[in-house]
């Protein structure tokens, strides 16, 4: 991350020094922006709806979350001070005392500060500074600051204040979201959860806003259900949804159409492309079925003391071939990650169910009831289409970024086994 706008400091100071509304502002948050995004943002790294819609809306409920980068903090709020109505920082009187120290004294002080044990026995990491012990220390730190009575401000200038490097492979993206979802879930289950610690301290709207992100990991459960069960029951010949001629079909159609159109409208309104929206839908499913699933499982293991959470660092260095494929919007696989095995298995499962299910419906007159299976065919077909890059990586690509043969074999065996189990 680097500064892209020399006026960012001045812009932040304008909020802090506002004589009418600036005294309760703890931090000014800029959006997280990247300088290596492709036109169609194949991995959904821009998070358009969060920074263009969610965060501006949070300004009316106490301010946006602290996202760990692109932010200016008020020292008092970060050091644990609670906001009170009589608090007022006098800038004219806060002149830093000039302390003259000898070279030996400065050297001694520097060694103390550089010591790894400098913070032991202090409030740092607990009541002061960033909170320790959470994979998303930024979010829980921002929540604790809000709960101490402070507010935050979201500022998104035309010229981005800060730029960084977005993940350029699918594996990097999934690992990053696994850490985020795991850390957010730990917050909601801890004593600092917005629904427990935040009651009476922050507005209900801000509590709900935090919960949107804290409940990310739980989304893996319904997504996995709708990615597997309707397709298997289509193969079995069991209808799960109303017939297309039934009045009960209308609520399903309404939800599907309005959700797709509203999300598409949001992307187009903020300058994104149709392909960018489609890539976001794909990553939405990939993250929920892998990153959020692993984050959910790791949180449960940590909760029962089976394993400890680690801080998964997102690698940002890639070789030339990977960079070239990224610039061409070609999805990068290249290793036998358990996440890729899940993605490939789900892709093959839906392909088998769609082909065999339609074949059985066409060839068998007893199961030829397209009206009853319309939504299941539509859902299964949607999952097959959205997984086209997976099929390409499994069977057609020859470069080093393709799916490893071991992943291909495992996914076919697992998907075929699930199909045979449901049939027999």
C-alpha positions in Angstrom: 0.0 0.0 0.0 1.3 3.5 -0.9 0.1 7.0 -0.9 -1.5 8.1 -4.2 -2.7 11.5 -3.2 -0.5 14.1 -1.5 -3.6 15.9 -0.2 -4.9 12.9 1.9 -3.4 14.2 5.1 -4.9 17.6 4.6 -8.3 16.0 3.8 -8.2 14.0 7.0 -7.2 17.0 9.1 -10.2 18.9 7.8 -12.5 16.3 9.4 -10.5 16.2 12.7 -10.3 20.0 13.0 -14.0 20.7 12.2 -15.0 22.9 15.2 -18.6 21.8 15.1 -18.5 18.0 14.3 -14.8 17.0 14.4 -14.3 16.5 18.2 -15.9 13.0 18.2 -14.2 11.6 15.1 -11.7 8.9 15.9 -10.5 8.0 12.4 -11.0 8.9 8.8 -11.2 5.8 6.6 -10.3 5.8 2.9 -11.4 2.9 0.6 -9.0 0.1 -0.1 -8.1 0.6 -3.8 -5.7 -1.3 -6.1 -3.5 -0.3 -9.0 -3.4 -3.8 -10.6 -7.0 -4.5 -11.2 -8.0 -5.7 -14.6 -10.9 -4.2 -16.5 -13.3 -7.0 -15.6 -11.8 -7.7 -12.1 -11.8 -11.5 -12.4 -11.4 -12.1 -8.6 -13.8 -9.4 -7.4 -11.1 -7.7 -5.5 -12.5 -4.2 -5.9 -15.5 -5.0 -3.6 -17.5 -2.3 -5.4 -20.7 -2.5 -3.4 -19.0 -2.3 -0.1 -17.0 0.8 -0.8 -19.5 2.5 -3.1 -22.7 1.7 -1.2 -22.2 0.2 2.3 -19.6 2.4 3.7 -21.2 5.7 2.6 -24.4 4.5 4.2 -22.6 3.7 7.5 -21.7 7.4 7.9 -25.2 8.0 9.2 -24.9 5.3 11.9 -21.6 6.2 13.5 -19.2 5.7 10.6 -17.6 2.8 8.7 -15.5 -0.1 10.0 -11.7 0.3 10.3 -10.3 -1.9 7.6 -6.7 -1.8 8.6 -5.3 0.3 5.8 -5.8 3.8 4.2 -6.8 5.3 7.6 -5.9 8.3 9.8 -6.4 7.9 13.5 -6.8 10.3 16.4 -4.1 9.4 18.9 -6.3 9.7 21.9 -9.0 7.3 20.6 -6.4 4.7 19.5 -4.7 4.8 22.9 -7.9 3.9 24.7 -9.5 7.2 25.6 -13.3 7.3 25.9 -15.2 10.1 24.2 -17.2 12.4 26.4 -19.2 15.5 25.4 -16.9 17.8 27.3 -13.9 16.5 25.4 -12.3 19.2 23.2 -8.9 19.1 21.8 -7.2 22.5 21.7 -4.8 22.5 18.8 -3.3 25.9 19.6 -2.3 24.8 23.1 -1.0 21.4 22.2 2.5 22.3 21.4 4.9 19.4 21.7 7.5 20.0 24.4 11.0 20.1 23.0 13.0 17.6 25.0 16.8 17.6 24.6 18.3 14.1 25.0 21.8 13.0 24.6 22.8 10.4 21.9 23.2 7.7 24.6 19.8 8.4 26.1 18.2 8.2 22.6 20.0 4.9 21.9 18.8 3.5 25.2 15.2 4.5 24.5 15.4 3.1 21.0 16.6 -0.3 22.3 13.7 -0.5 24.8 11.2 0.3 22.1 12.7 -2.3 19.7 12.6 -5.0 22.4 10.0 -7.7 21.7 9.0 -7.6 25.4 8.3 -3.9 25.4 4.5 -4.3 25.5 4.5 -7.1 28.1 2.5 -6.2 31.2 1.0 -3.2 29.6 -2.5 -2.4 28.1 -1.2 -2.5 24.6 -3.1 -5.0 22.5 -6.0 -4.9 25.1 -7.2 -1.4 25.8 -4.6 0.5 23.8 -3.6 0.3 20.2 -4.7 -2.5 17.9 -6.3 -5.5 19.7 -4.2 -8.7 19.6 -5.4 -12.3 19.2 -7.8 -11.9 16.3 -7.1 -12.5 12.6 -9.0 -9.3 11.8 -7.5 -7.1 14.4 -8.5 -4.0 12.4 -12.3 -4.7 12.6 -12.3 -5.5 16.3 -10.2 -2.5 17.0 -12.6 -0.2 15.1 -15.6 -1.8 16.9 -14.0 -1.1 20.3 -13.3 2.5 19.4 -16.9 2.9 18.3 -18.1 1.4 21.6 -16.1 4.0 23.5 -18.3 6.7 22.0 -16.2 7.8 19.0 -17.4 8.1 15.4 -15.6 7.5 12.2 -15.8 9.1 8.7 -15.6 7.6 5.3 -13.9 9.6 2.6 -13.7 8.5 -1.0 -12.1 11.3 -3.1 -12.0 11.2 -6.9 -8.2 10.6 -6.8 -7.7 7.6 -4.6 -5.8 8.4 -1.4 -4.0 5.0 -1.3 -3.3 2.2 -3.7 -2.2 -1.4 -3.1 -1.8 -4.6 -4.9 -4.7 -7.0 -5.2 -4.3 -10.8 -5.2 -3.6 -12.1 -8.7 -4.4 -15.7 -8.2 -7.6 -17.5 -7.1 -5.7 -19.2 -4.3 -4.5 -15.9 -2.8 -8.0 -14.5 -3.0 -9.6 -17.4 -1.3 -7.0 -17.5 1.5 -7.5 -13.8 2.2 -11.3 -14.2 2.5 -10.9 -17.3 4.6 -8.9 -15.2 7.2 -11.5 -12.3 7.0 -14.5 -14.6 7.5 -12.8 -16.6 10.3 -11.8 -13.4 12.1 -15.2 -11.8 11.8 -16.9 -14.9 13.1 -14.6 -15.0 16.1 -15.6 -11.4 16.9 -19.3 -12.2 16.9 -18.6 -15.2 19.2 -16.4 -13.2 21.6 -17.3 -10.8 24.4 -16.7 -8.0 22.0 -19.4 -9.0 19.6 -21.6 -6.1 18.2 -24.8 -7.8 19.5 -23.5 -8.2 23.0 -20.7 -5.6 23.7 -22.3 -3.1 21.4 -25.7 -2.9 23.0 -26.2 0.5 24.5 -22.8 1.7 23.2 -23.4 2.0 19.4 -26.5 2.5 17.3 -28.6 -0.5 16.3 -27.9 0.3 12.7 -24.2 0.1 13.3 -24.6 -3.2 15.2 -26.4 -4.7 12.2 -23.8 -3.4 9.8 -21.0 -5.1 11.8 -23.1 -8.3 11.8 -23.3 -8.4 8.0 -19.5 -9.0 8.0 -19.4 -11.0 11.2 -21.9 -13.5 9.8 -20.0 -14.0 6.5 -18.8 -17.5 7.5 -22.4 -18.8 8.1 -23.2 -18.1 4.5 -21.3 -21.3 3.6 -24.2 -23.5 4.9 -27.1 -22.3 2.7 -24.8 -21.9 -0.3 -23.5 -25.4 -0.1 -27.0 -26.7 0.3 -28.3 -25.0 -2.8 -25.1 -26.0 -4.7 -25.6 -29.7 -3.9 -29.1 -30.9 -2.8 -31.3 -29.5 -5.7 -28.9 -30.9 -8.3 -28.8 -34.4 -6.6 -32.6 -34.4 -6.3 -32.8 -33.5 -10.0 -30.8 -36.5 -10.8 -33.0 -38.6 -8.5 -36.1 -37.3 -10.1 -37.5 -35.6 -7.0 -39.0 -32.1 -7.3 -38.1 -29.6 -4.6 -39.7 -26.4 -5.9 -43.3 -25.5 -7.0 -44.4 -26.2 -10.6 -43.9 -23.3 -13.0 -47.7 -23.1 -13.4 -48.3 -22.9 -9.6 -49.0 -19.6 -7.9 -46.3 -20.6 -5.3 -43.7 -20.3 -8.1 -44.1 -16.5 -8.2 -42.3 -15.8 -4.9 -39.3 -17.8 -6.1 -39.3 -16.0 -9.4 -39.6 -12.6 -7.7 -36.6 -13.2 -5.4 -34.4 -14.5 -8.2 -35.2 -11.7 -10.7 -35.1 -8.8 -8.2 -31.8 -10.0 -6.6 -30.0 -10.4 -9.9 -31.3 -7.1 -11.3 -30.6 -5.1 -8.2 -27.0 -6.4 -7.9 -26.5 -5.8 -11.6 -27.9 -2.3 -11.4 -25.5 -1.5 -8.5 -22.5 -2.6 -10.5 -23.5 -0.7 -13.6 -24.3 2.5 -11.7 -20.8 2.6 -10.2 -19.1 2.2 -13.6 -18.4 -1.6 -13.6 -18.9 -3.8 -16.6 -21.4 -6.6 -17.2 -18.5 -9.1 -17.2 -17.2 -7.6 -13.9 -20.6 -8.3 -12.3 -20.6 -11.9 -13.7 -17.1 -12.4 -12.2 -18.4 -11.1 -8.9 -21.2 -13.6 -8.9 -18.7 -16.4 -9.6 -16.4 -15.3 -6.8 -19.4 -14.9 -4.5 -20.1 -18.6 -4.9 -16.4 -19.6 -4.7 -15.8 -17.7 -1.5 -18.9 -19.1 0.2 -18.2 -22.7 -0.6 -14.5 -22.6 0.2 -13.2 -19.6 2.1 -16.2 -19.2 4.4 -16.5 -23.0 4.9 -12.9 -23.3 6.1 -13.2 -20.2 8.2 -16.3 -21.6 9.8 -14.7 -25.0 10.5 -11.5 -23.4 11.8 -13.5 -21.2 14.2 -15.3 -24.2 15.6 -12.1 -26.1 16.1 -10.6 -23.0 17.8 -13.7 -22.7 20.0 -13.4 -26.2 21.2 -9.7 -26.0 21.7 -8.8 -28.4 18.9 -6.7 -26.0 16.9 -5.4 -22.4 17.2 -6.1 -19.7 14.6 -3.2 -18.5 12.6 -2.7 -15.3 10.6 -2.7 -16.3 6.9 -0.6 -13.9 4.9 -1.7 -13.2 1.4 1.2 -13.5 -1.0 1.4 -10.6 -3.5 4.5 -11.7 -5.5 3.9 -13.6 -8.7 6.0 -14.7 -11.7 5.7 -13.3 -15.2 3.5 -16.1 -16.5 1.0 -15.7 -13.7 0.9 -11.9 -14.2 0.3 -12.3 -18.0 -2.6 -14.7 -17.4 -4.0 -12.4 -14.8 -3.9 -9.4 -17.2 -5.8 -11.6 -19.7 -8.5 -12.4 -17.1 -7.5 -16.1 -17.1 -8.2 -17.7 -13.8 -5.1 -19.1 -12.0 -5.2 -22.5 -10.2 -1.8 -24.3 -10.3 -1.8 -26.2 -7.0 -3.8 -29.0 -5.3 -5.3 -26.9 -2.6 -8.2 -28.5 -0.7 -10.2 -25.4 -1.7 -9.7 -26.2 -5.4 -10.8 -29.9 -4.7 -14.1 -28.6 -3.3 -14.6 -26.2 -6.2 -13.8 -28.8 -8.8 -16.0 -31.4 -7.1 -19.0 -29.1 -7.0 -18.5 -28.2 -10.6 -18.3 -31.8 -11.7 -21.3 -32.8 -9.5 -23.6 -30.2 -11.1 -22.4 -31.1 -14.6 -23.1 -34.8 -14.0 -26.5 -34.0 -12.4 -27.5 -31.7 -15.2 -26.6 -34.1 -18.0 -27.8 -37.3 -16.4 -30.9 -35.6 -15.0 -32.0 -34.1 -18.4 -31.2 -37.4 -20.1 -33.4 -39.4 -17.7 -36.2 -36.8 -18.0 -36.1 -37.0 -21.8 -35.7 -40.7 -22.2 -38.1 -41.8 -19.4 -41.7 -40.7 -20.0 -42.6 -41.2 -16.3 -40.2 -38.5 -15.2 -40.8 -36.1 -18.1 -42.2 -33.3 -16.1 -40.3 -30.2 -17.0 -42.8 -27.9 -15.2 -42.0 -29.5 -11.8 -38.2 -29.4 -12.4 -37.8 -26.0 -14.1 -36.2 -24.3 -11.1 -33.9 -27.2 -10.4 -32.8 -27.3 -14.0 -32.3 -23.5 -14.0 -30.3 -23.6 -10.8 -28.1 -26.5 -11.9 -27.6 -24.9 -15.3 -26.6 -21.7 -13.7 -24.0 -23.5 -11.5 -22.6 -25.2 -14.6 -22.3 -22.0 -16.6 -20.7 -20.1 -13.7 -18.1 -22.9 -13.3 -16.9 -22.7 -16.9 -13.4 -21.5 -15.9 -13.2 -24.6 -13.6 -14.0 -27.0 -16.5 -11.5 -25.1 -18.7 -8.8 -25.5 -16.0 -9.7 -29.2 -15.5 -9.7 -30.4 -19.1 -8.6 -27.9 -21.7 -5.8 -25.7 -20.5 -2.2 -26.8 -20.9 -0.4 -24.0 -19.1 1.1 -24.2 -15.6 -2.0 -22.4 -14.2 -4.4 -25.3 -15.0 -5.9 -27.6 -12.3 -3.4 -30.3 -11.3 -4.2 -33.8 -12.5 -4.6 -35.0 -8.9 -7.4 -32.4 -8.4 -9.2 -33.5 -11.6 -9.1 -37.2 -10.6 -10.2 -36.6 -7.0 -13.1 -34.3 -8.1 -14.4 -36.7 -10.7 -14.3 -39.6 -8.2 -16.0 -37.6 -5.4 -18.7 -36.2 -7.7 -19.4 -39.6 -9.4 -19.6 -41.3 -6.0 -22.2 -38.8 -4.7 -24.3 -39.3 -7.9 -24.2 -43.1 -7.6 -25.1 -42.9 -3.9 -28.2 -40.8 -4.6 -29.2 -43.1 -7.4 -28.7 -46.4 -5.7 
